[in-house]
Each structure stands twice: as structure tokens, then as C-alpha cells.
Amino acid sequence: MNSQILRQIWSLVEQTQSSTLLKLSDTDLVKQLLMQLDSQQALSCEEINSVNSYLFSRTNLIRDLAIARLT
């Protein structure tokens, strides 16, 4: 996964409403962010797998950031 994709991922996390990030299950959260990313930039199967794994490993961080934005 390249740095451009990483920047896009975290930009999407910041753009997505905190309430949305907090109410989704881990699977749905990853799926939504992956679909948004794929709509901005066509991803190869390898990139999709990498992003999927990366997002699953960062769901707690994503939720922590969402909670911090609410306060």
C-alpha cells in the first residue's frame, strides 16, 4: 500500500461523521471506508486486500479519533 492510499484513508476517516464511525460494526466500518476509497480511486485486488487488513487493524484508533472529535 502506498502513501497516497494511506493519506486518502485517513482523509476519509476525518470526513466521515463521528456518529457514523461509532455506530457501525467493525465489518461495516471497514466496508464503508473501503467503498468510499474505491469510488475515489480504482484499487487492484491486492490493494483492496491490503487496505482491508489495514483498516481492520486500525478500527480502535478510528473509533478513538471519532470520540475525540465529539468532545
HUVENGI-V873879 format. One record per backbone hydrogen bond with DSSP energy under -0.5 kcal/mol. CO is the residue of the C=O (numbers start at 1). NH is the residue of the N-H. If there is no record, write none. Layout:
co: (CO & CO)
nh: (NH & NH)
This chain:
co: (2 & 3 & 4 & 5 & 6 & 7 & 8 & 9 & 10 & 11 & 12 & 17 & 18 & 19 & 20 & 25 & 26 & 27 & 28 & 29 & 30 & 31 & 32 & 33 & 34 & 35 & 36 & 37 & 37 & 44 & 45 & 46 & 47 & 48 & 49 & 50 & 51 & 52 & 53 & 54 & 55 & 56 & 58 & 59 & 60 & 61 & 62 & 63 & 64 & 65 & 66 & 67)
nh: (6 & 7 & 8 & 9 & 10 & 11 & 12 & 13 & 14 & 15 & 16 & 21 & 22 & 23 & 24 & 29 & 30 & 31 & 32 & 33 & 34 & 35 & 36 & 37 & 38 & 39 & 40 & 40 & 41 & 48 & 49 & 50 & 51 & 52 & 53 & 54 & 55 & 56 & 57 & 58 & 58 & 59 & 62 & 63 & 64 & 65 & 66 & 67 & 68 & 69 & 70 & 71)
